Amino acid sequence: MPASAKLPLNDIRCLLQDRYGIRERFLDELRFIFRNDEIWVTTAPESDWESIAPRSAGIRALRIMPRGIKPTSGFLAFLGEEIRTGLVDIDDQAAFEKLLLGRPWPSERENGYVAVSFRGDVIGCGEVRHDQLRLLLATGRRNALLHILQRLPR
């Protein structure tokens, strides 16, 4: 995998269009900043990039990982309704709880990173490997969602 500084912007756009079905028109509004193995997204004009830190200009969108380019859960949540493909929607509360607890869930999707939603709301990133979906959320976010989920009527 090439270093992110050498990764062409067109590759990022193609990934987002091909894997997640993001419309080109939507992507035209975004600017991507490459920092080490991270790719940040902002709407700030390019002329402002050197004077501001990526954290204050936008959000971390993607990370270069050994198995490919991984979208962050925050970025997938930001994309939300723009995601048309590469989305696994979990409608069953018990299944979603199992995913939050770190247990895999059967999936017939192709291997790779996917957006995971619960009842239509994108909550973050997951990975399908060997016909198993795993949720890739930070522990704090998992715990917060578990807390909320346990208060929903079953």
C-alpha positions in Angstrom: 0.0 0.0 0.0 1.5 3.4 -0.9 2.0 6.1 1.6 -1.0 8.4 1.8 1.1 11.4 0.7 1.5 9.5 -2.6 -2.1 8.3 -2.9 -3.8 10.1 -5.7 -6.9 12.1 -4.8 -8.7 10.3 -7.7 -8.2 7.0 -6.0 -9.9 8.3 -2.9 -12.8 9.6 -4.9 -13.1 6.3 -6.8 -13.1 4.4 -3.6 -15.9 6.5 -2.2 -17.9 6.3 -5.4 -17.4 2.6 -6.1 -17.5 1.1 -2.6 -20.1 3.4 -1.0 -22.0 4.9 -3.9 -21.2 8.5 -3.0 -22.3 10.9 -5.7 -19.6 12.8 -7.5 -21.5 16.0 -7.0 -21.3 15.5 -3.2 -17.6 14.7 -3.3 -17.0 17.9 -5.3 -17.9 19.9 -2.1 -15.2 18.2 0.0 -11.5 18.8 0.2 -9.1 16.0 1.3 -5.9 16.7 3.3 -3.3 14.0 3.5 -1.3 13.7 6.7 0.9 10.7 7.2 -1.3 7.7 7.1 -4.5 9.7 7.6 -6.8 11.5 5.2 -8.8 14.3 6.6 -11.9 15.9 5.0 -12.9 19.5 5.1 -14.8 22.1 3.3 -12.2 24.8 4.0 -10.6 26.3 0.9 -7.1 24.9 0.0 -5.5 28.3 0.6 -6.3 27.9 4.4 -4.8 24.4 4.8 -1.3 25.4 5.9 -2.5 27.9 8.5 -5.0 25.5 10.2 -4.6 22.0 11.8 -6.7 19.3 10.1 -8.5 18.7 13.4 -9.9 22.2 13.4 -10.7 22.2 9.7 -12.6 19.0 9.4 -12.7 15.3 10.4 -10.4 12.4 10.0 -12.0 10.5 7.1 -9.8 7.6 6.2 -6.8 5.7 7.4 -4.3 3.7 5.5 -4.4 0.2 7.0 -2.5 -3.0 6.1 -5.7 -4.4 4.6 -6.7 -1.3 2.7 -8.1 2.2 3.1 -10.4 2.2 6.2 -13.1 4.9 6.6 -13.5 6.2 10.1 -16.8 5.7 11.8 -17.2 9.4 12.2 -16.8 10.0 8.4 -19.3 7.2 7.6 -21.8 8.8 10.0 -21.1 12.2 8.3 -21.8 10.6 4.9 -25.0 9.0 6.3 -27.8 9.1 3.7 -25.2 9.7 0.9 -24.1 6.1 1.2 -25.9 4.0 -1.4 -23.8 0.8 -1.5 -21.4 -0.9 0.9 -24.0 -0.6 3.7 -25.1 -3.3 6.1 -28.3 -2.3 7.8 -29.1 -4.2 11.0 -32.7 -4.0 11.9 -32.7 -6.7 14.6 -32.0 -5.3 18.1 -30.5 -8.5 19.4 -28.2 -8.8 16.4 -27.0 -5.2 16.8 -26.4 -5.8 20.5 -24.2 -8.8 19.7 -22.2 -6.7 17.2 -21.8 -4.0 19.9 -20.5 -6.7 22.3 -17.8 -7.6 19.8 -19.4 -10.8 18.5 -19.3 -11.4 14.7 -22.5 -11.6 12.7 -23.0 -13.7 9.5 -22.8 -11.7 6.3 -22.9 -12.6 2.6 -21.2 -9.3 1.6 -17.8 -9.3 -0.1 -14.8 -8.9 2.1 -13.8 -5.3 3.0 -14.9 -2.3 5.0 -18.6 -1.5 5.1 -20.8 1.2 6.7 -23.0 -0.3 9.4 -26.4 1.2 10.2 -29.0 0.4 12.8 -32.6 0.8 11.6 -31.4 3.2 8.9 -29.0 5.4 10.9 -25.3 4.9 10.0 -23.4 4.4 13.2 -20.0 3.5 11.9 -17.5 1.2 10.2 -17.5 -2.6 10.1 -15.4 -5.2 8.3 -16.6 -8.3 6.5 -14.1 -11.1 6.5 -14.7 -14.8 5.8 -18.5 -14.2 5.7 -18.5 -12.6 9.2 -19.3 -8.9 10.0 -17.5 -7.3 12.8 -18.2 -3.8 14.1 -15.1 -1.5 14.3 -16.2 1.1 16.8 -14.2 2.6 19.7 -15.0 1.2 23.1 -16.5 4.4 24.4 -18.9 4.6 21.4 -19.8 0.9 21.8 -20.6 1.4 25.4 -22.7 4.5 24.8 -24.7 2.7 22.1 -25.2 -0.3 24.3 -26.5 2.0 27.0 -29.0 3.5 24.6 -30.0 0.2 23.1 -30.8 -1.3 26.5 -33.4 1.4 27.0 -35.2 0.8 23.8 -38.4 -1.2 23.9 -37.8 -4.8 22.7 
